[in-house]
Amino acid sequence: MFKAILALALTAISHGQIAVKADLLFTMTGDLKPIKDGVVLCGKNGKIRAVGPASQIKIPKGYQTLTAKVVTPGIIDAHATVGLSGILNSPKHDQEQLEKSSPIQPELRAVDAYNGRDPLVKWLRDLGVTTVNTGHAPGTLISGQLMVVKTNVPSITSMKDTLVPTSAVASTLGAKALSKSPGTRSKAIAMLRAELMKAQSRLLKIEEAKDDEEKEKPDANLRLDVLVDILNKKIPLLMNAQRHQDIAAALRLQEEFGFKLILDGAAEAYLLLDEIKAAKVPVIVHPTMGRPFGDLENMTFTLAAQLHKAGIPFAFQSGYEAYVPKTRVVHFEAAMAAAYGLPQEVALAACTIQSAKILGLEKKIGSLEKGKHADLALFDGDPLETTTHTTGVIIESQLVSALAK
């Protein structure tokens, strides 16, 4: 009976105008401090109509009102594999995140494998995650593309169903990328450099064809054209590198070829803080609760706090490991970092507005401001406490999840 009543309630306000009242409203703007007794008005166009203290925001007639102890912007997972990796952890059914037939495959698109109906996507959405930067996992030199999508999108029938159809190309340096070929770190870098040099030659031919009408434009090349977009800074290269020597190699490649680099994982980044800051490279921190073995053996729970102190932009991720369900809850990772010295507001920012900035989407999502997407997560307590429950999730003014009591 309750499920039927809840379904009717969700339907009644899913496409309407919603007012959300919060004891503490984290807008993630300015100094990141929350508003006590705050209100957010979510308009029919899927955008935020108004936000501020209840004393200044009048709720218009016709608005359905929801209340919560704490409200934040919808949580953003800065790097995931969800939708390609599924909840069953079965290679024959729902594991599409890593293709090992070749070490370099930038042409593999996340949109071609994404399953938004997988229960794992709903599980994250019900916990307040409204946006994921998801796609191919670390594990080969270049494993494929990522995309940014809302967690209420069941199928990608058009590129318009995504926020960004190709948000980055995933690359891996270190032990995970080593196999028969490449078998060593130096071979791995040599292979990457060779592919990027091919892309440089192709880019030169494309530019020459633009300037000289008599020269024929090169035929399309799925692999190299993606690398050309990387060299043109249209797509960043997201490089998973945990050891300090792998982080250093990523920085050298970035300096040599001039592409946009996002460091992924970066467990030993605390050894190269000055170099990372000088290169103006953001970091998507390894999951705080990652298991400390292999390339992660020197990881630290304090990495996020150290990056913050050094002034290096960073965000949190759910990450990827080969166990059920192959994803984590990104604000739980933020919670652990907060327990090890990261200020609460900064931890929340690193899975909301800072994630949006690294993904180039800060004008649309990541904070609660007039005109931005009305994506909200409602909680019955501190979002960084594991005993807290998500009581509601709104994506573009639609109530997509509500807690059954």
N, C-alpha and C positions, 0 to 999 in steps of 0.2 A: 504494500500500500504506500509506504513512504517513497519508494522509488518512483511510483506513478505521480505522486504529488510533487516531488522534486523535479521530475521531467516537465510537468506543467508549469512550474515556477520558472524554470530555465527558459522554456519557450516563450513565456509571457514577457520576459525582459531581455531576451537575447538580442532582439533587434530594436529595442527601444532606447530611450534616453535614461542614463543611469547616473545617480549621484552617489558618491562613496564618501562616507564620513569616517574619520580615523582619529583615535586618541593621539596617535603619533603618525604624522605623514612625512615620509622621507621623499622629498621631491628630487633629490640628488642634483640640486643646482646650488650655485654660490659656494658657501662654506660647508655645504653638505649637511648642515644641522637640520633636524626635523622640525616640522610645524606642529605645535600642540593644538589639538582640536581642529584638524584640517578637513577640507572638503575638496573633492575633485568632481567636476561635471563632465561626463562623457557624452558627446553629441552623437546624433544619428549618422553623421558622416564618418564615424570611426575615429574622430580626433577629439582632443581635449578642448573643451569650451572655456573652462575656467578652473583655477586652482588657487587655494590660499586658505587663510584662517576662516573658520565658520562665521566669525563675526563680520567678515567682509564679503562672503559668498552667499547669496540668497539662492536657495534651491527652487527653480521654477515649477509651476504646476505641471503635472504630467510625468514628472521624473520618478522612477522607482528608486528607492533609497536603500543602500546596503551599508552596514556598519562593521567596523573591525577595530581591533586594538591597535594594529600596526598595518600601514599600507606602504608599499614601495612600488617603483616602476616594475614592470614585468622583468623577470630575471633573464639575463642573456648569457648563454653558454658560449664562450668565445672559441672553443674548439671541441667538437664532438664527432662521433661516428654514428649516432643514433639515426635510425631510418635506413641506414645501410647495414649496421649491426643490429640484430633484433633480440627480442627477449628470450627466445628459445636457445640461443647459442648453438645452433645446429648448422654445420657447414653446408648441408644439403638444402636448407630451407631459408635461413635468414642471416647469412654472413657474406655480405657483398662489399665489405670495406677494404679488402686488400687482395689484389691480383698479383700473383708472384711469377707469372710466366715470363716476365721481362723486368729488369731492374729499373727501367726508365719508361714511364707511360703517362706523360702529362696530358694526353688526349682523353683520358678516362674522365667522364663527367659525372658528378654527383647526382645531377638531375635525372640521369638515366637509370639510376638504381634506387632512388629514394622511395621508401614506403612509409607514408605518413599515417597509415592505419595500423602500424605495428603497435602492440600494447605498450612497448617501451616508450614510445613518443607520448602516449596518453599519460603514462606514469610520471614522466617529467613535467608535463603540462599541469597535471593535478597538484604538483608540488610548487607551482609558481613560475616555471620556466616557460616563457612565451616565445623566445627566439633562440635559434641554434645556428651556429656556424659549423655546418656538418658536412661530412664527405669521407674521402679516403683516409685510411689510417696510416700512421707511421709504420715502416717495415721494409720499404725499398727506397732506392735513391730518389726516385720521383714516383709516387704511388698514384697520383691523380688529383683531381680538382675538388674543391670545397664550394659550398654555396651557403647563403644565408636565407633561412625560411622560418616562418612562424609555425608554432607547433599545433595550430589548428588547421593546417592545410593537409587534407587527406591524400591528394594526388597532385602531381605536377603535370598538368595538361598543356600548360603554356609557360614560357619563361616569366610571364607576368605574375605567376603564382608564387614566385620567389621575391625576396627583397633584393638579392644579388645572385644572379645565376651562376657566376663564377667569381667567388670572393677571394680565392687564393689557390695556389698549387702547392700541394704537400710534398715536402722532401724530407729525407731522413739521413742524418750522418751518425756514425757510431755503430755499435754492435748489431743493432736491429737490422741495419742495411747490409751487413756483410754476409755473404754466402759463397758459392763457387765463384761468382763474378758479380761484384768485386769481392775479393777475399781479404783485402787490407784497406786501411783508411786512406793511404796515399793513392791506391787504385781507384777508390770511390771518388775522390776529389778530381782525379784525372779524367774519369768518365764524365762527371758533371761539367767540367771545364770544356771538354771536347764537344758536348752537346750545345753548350752556350756559345761556343765559337762558331758552330754550324749555324746557329740562330743569328749570330752577328753577320755572317756572310749572306744569309737569306735577307736580313733586314736591309743590308746595303743594296742588294739587287732590287728589292722592292722600291727603295728610295730612288735608285737610278732610273727605274722604269717610270716613276712619277715625273722625273725631270726631263726625260728623253722619250718622246712619244714613239720613236722608232724601236725602242727596246721593249721586248715582250715581257709582261709581268709574269713572274714565276707561278706555276700551277699551285693550287692549294696543297698544303701538307699539314695533316692533322696535328702531328707531333710538333714540328718546328714552328707552326703558326702560333701555338700556345706559348712557346718559349720566346717568340718575337714580341708577343704582348707583354711578357715579363720584362724583356729588355726595354720596351717602350714605357714601362711603369704603369701599364694599364691594369696589371694583375700583380699582387705581391707574391713573393716566394716565402712560404711558411716552412721554415727549416727546423725540424725536430733535432736538437743537439743537446745532449746532457753533459758530457764530459767537457772540461775546459778546453782541451785541444780541438774538439769538434765545434765548440762555440767560436773559437778563434778562427777556424777554417771557414766557417760561415761568414764571419766578418770580413775575412780576406776576399772571399768570392764577391761579396757585396761591393767592396771597394773596387775590385777589378772590373766588374761588369755594370755597376751602377743601378742595379735593380732595387725595388722596394723589398726590404727584408723584415720579416717578423720572426723573432726567435720563439720556438715552441719547446716547452719543457724547461731547458736551461738550468738543470739541477745544480750545476757548479758555477752559475753566473756570479755568485758572490766573490769568485776569484778574479773576475774581469769587469767589475762595476764601472771603472773609469773608461775602459775601452768601449763598453756597450753604450754608455751615456754619450761619449764623444761621437759615436756613429749614429746617434739619434734613432736607435732601433728599439721598438717596443718588445715586450716579452709577454707571452702567454704562459704563465707559470705552470710547471708540472703540478698535477694534483697533489695537494698538500699531504694527503694520506696515501700517496703512492708507496709501493713496497720497496724498501732500500736494498736492492741487490743489482748486480750487473752494472750498467751505466748509471743507475740511480743510487749506488752504494754510498755516495758522499752527499746525498740530498740532505736538506735541512728544513725543518718546519718554519724557520725564520726567514726564508728567502724573500717572501713577499714584503716583510717588514724592512729587510735590507734594501730591496729595490725602491721602496717608498722613501726611505731615508736618503738614498742616493739621487732621488729625483728622476727615476727611470719609469716611463709609462708601462703599466702592466695590467693584466686581466687574468681572471681565473677560468679554468676549463674543467670539464668532466673527464676528458682524456680517454685513453683506450688501453685496456689490458685483456689478455686472453682468458677471461673467466666470466661467468654469468654475473650480471647481464651486460658486461662490457661497457658500462657507463656509470657515472656517479652523479650525484646531485651537486651542482656547481656551488650553490650557496652554503652547502655543508662544508665544502672545501674552504670557502671563505671564512667560515666559522672557526675552523681549525687554525687558520692563519691568524685570526683575531686573538685566539688563545695564546699565540706565540708572539705577541707584540705589535700586531697591526691594529691601528685604531678602528673602531667599529664602523664609523662612517666611510672610512677609506676601503674597508673590506666590502661593504655594500656597493660602493662606487665601482669596485673592480669586477663586479658581476652585473653592473647596470651601465652607467654612463661611460666608464672607462672602456668597457668592452665595445660599446657603440662607437667610441672615438677610434679605437684601433681598427674597427671594421669600416670606418668611414660613413657611419650611419647616425652620427650624433644629432643631425637635424631632424631625424624621424623618430628615433627611439632612445631609450636609455635614461630619460628623466621625465618628470611630470611637469610639462609646460604647455601653455596654450598653443594649439596648432599641431602639437606632436601626436603620434598615434596613442590612442587611449588604451594602453597596455598596462594593467595593474595586477599586483599580487597582494592578496589580503591575508593577514595572519592573526592568530589569537594571542600572539606574544612576540618576543624578540625573534626575528627571522634567522638569527645566527645561534639560536638555541635548538638543539636537536629534539627537545620535548615540545617545541612549538608546532602547531598544526596550520596548514594552509586552509583558510575558510572560504576562499573564492579566488577565481582567476578570470580576468577580463582581457580580451584581445580585440582591439579596435572596436570598443564599445559593446562587445558581445560577451555575455557571461558564459564562459565555456566550461567552467567547473565550479561546483559548490560542495562544501563539506556536508556529508550526511551525518546527522547526529542521532 
